[in-house]
Amino acid sequence: TERAAEQTKAADAGHGKNGTKHVSFLSERTPSMDTEPLARGQSFSERPGGHKDPTFEMEWTEMSNFIGASEALTVEIQGFQPQIVPLPQLKLGHKDAFEPLLESEESQQEQFWTDAEKEVYSLLQNQKATVKTIKNTEWTPFLHRFKSPQEIRGKYPDKHNDIGPHGDGEFPYNSFVTSTSLLPRGGKKMRSYGSPETYTTGVVFALPTFDSDQAEEEAAKKTETWSWPSGYSAKTEFNIGPRGELINGRAEALVSFSKLREYNDDYLTKSDYVVAGKLLKGGLKTVPYNEVFLRVGGRGRVDVDGVCLDGSKRSFEKGVGLPVALFVRTATFGHLISLLRTRARLLHLFGERQIKGLPLLMISSDLGIRVLTEKLQHKLLKLAARQLNPFQNNMIAHKTKIDNTDPICMETKLEELLDLDDKIRETLTPEECARICGGFGATDDSIAQVLRDAMIQDKQHMKDGEMEEAHELQDIVNEGLASAVRASDFYTSRQLLILYSLVASESHQTEDEIASQDAEADTTPSKNEKLIKKRHSSLDAEAMLVKQKESDTPMTLSEVRKSLPPPPPPPPLDTDRLRSATNSDGLLAVLGAAQILKAMQDGSAKKRTEESFLAVEEWVEQGEQNIAFRLASWRDQRAAQGDLEIAVDRDSSFMAFVSNKAISNRKNFASQLRQAVEQTDFNSMKFLTTIYEITNRMHSPCLRLELLQYVLGLDNRYSIAHVKRAVELAATCLSISFSAEKA
């Protein structure tokens, strides 16, 4: 017993037989700011903020008496994260108003508008257009309806059945009937259907033109384009019979378009007017919506020559075409960002030719129409990048997480990616563009172009001998990642890291070579198709954190071809502050991957791996000779787990230390680490493959997990699952870098 106590004291003194500082249960960790040393024999109940465990306290006392040690044990921890420190809040939130849209002359005077914006404003002023608000959760089926006809449900012919694309491209879209509203002049006085929070964004449809009101009424009657006055609840989904006829008195309440316009004029000019068939003395501040059962779709917004359709080409019979504008009802940042995302969805589905230049409006029953011109859109994005706390689409945010991704919600997220075109990138600084990309989401092409511009600047600095200034690319990516952390968006952060790796792999190319590749991609259809696939591969669920085979079965890192030449990791990113600001599993995986790539690049992973296996081998040698040493090590391990909240799967098993199980596990672990040092280039995929194989063999690790955290530079929150995810994503980045270099 005396000899065992002497050996234990020597071990606790922190020196092995080779004079190497011994790591008894944690590997080279720095002191925690809020954790005092725990003396032998001192229970958790005696520690400030400690918790009492009677079983553990009894075991602790028995071990202390058995070992007979008296020195205080100092617990040193590196990478311990005691609490989350969020990034500082920015000035504006999603409910704040974008004042320039409400007050500027540009939003109200036609001299600042495009021809398309002037035309839509004229249609709304003359009551020649209808509007439809769409529930936030129903945009996907609404937009896809223009692509795919709905099956005929009734047994009898119905004028309201869908009409699929036909006419050799003259009618490229499906046409269908839907409920809309005809607003008074300027969109004033009448509210649209639904609340602005639930029905945030709406569409504007232009009506056909006729020579007279009588001709319009005859066409509406012939095609059963029905309309009801303000305040009347038609509920067409419940009041159309099996043969397509109106039932339950709805036919008797129909009015003509000319009558609707007459009522609308009364709402603006008279104090007494009719609502829902009743005369209201004194009127209302805001009247209810009316309803027009209208066939939309069929034709596009523009013709084959790219010219906006005139009214003569629209019809009640075959459809009035695609929407001619989008609108919201408030000027809050949340609603305006939703407006931009909705336009991005239309651009994705219908193409640039149909949607480019689509007017964006705010239509308010109090203020009337405001136009969000291109210049105001740039101001909006610039202000959002500088002062707005970024946010995801709250309808899909809970279904687009690392461990919970719904395919439909993921499709929506892909379609909503903003396109930062040349004009936007000229107006916004690179840092502002990166914040938009990380906080709100942007297309791969947009992000890649921003990163390439930064890389070219860095190369110019290096060419001029200004090496200290050649960090623009890393700064840009860190800005984007910080914005992604603020928005708690795993996918945009992952997208940034992958594209950063891709662009960094092009650093050996000249500016002319990069420009020629972009020009070739713009002019070659097959290249464009590849770019689309590349865009999806960096963000969507089909390429999340592991490679996918053609059969869609996951392929682990051990299956990656080891014969490939090792691509170098991208320049290191400093993500320490960002990791301390989040507890999101997805963001920890992305930021952990960035840290792993940094550890590979700067050589710290190799150095720490050597330290770790030497420490473990020393522990194994001591443990094989002395059971008292193993029991002391178990006690120290439990102290760290209980009081410092080390990220382990389970508490250390007492029997594992009494038996030889702990020795066997740690001996194998040390052997794997030594093999990694001797056979692995720490800049290659082989190192990640080795680490991944080690994690696959771990079941309830304690010391081994802490050493992995130490080797990779990760903090105590990284469990085995977190480490696996981070290693997988780091490998994905290296694979993409190699693919780009090989191409």
PyMOL commands that set and color helices and strands:
alter all, ss='L'
color gray80, all
select helices_A, chain A and resi 2-12+44-46+54-67+99-103+110-112+115-125+136-145+185-187+213-222+257-269+311-313+333-350+352-355+374-387+397-399+407-415+422-427+430-440+444-463+467-469+472-487+490-504+511-523+525-537+541-543+557-559+576-579+585-602+604-625+627-644+654-658+661-679+685-696+703-712+720-742
alter helices_A, ss='H'
color red, helices_A
select strands_A, chain A and resi 38-39+72-73+129-133+175-180+201-206+227-228+273-275+278-280+291-297+325-328+360-364+368-371+400-401+404-405+547-548+554-555
alter strands_A, ss='S'
color yellow, strands_A
deselect
rebuild
show_as cartoon
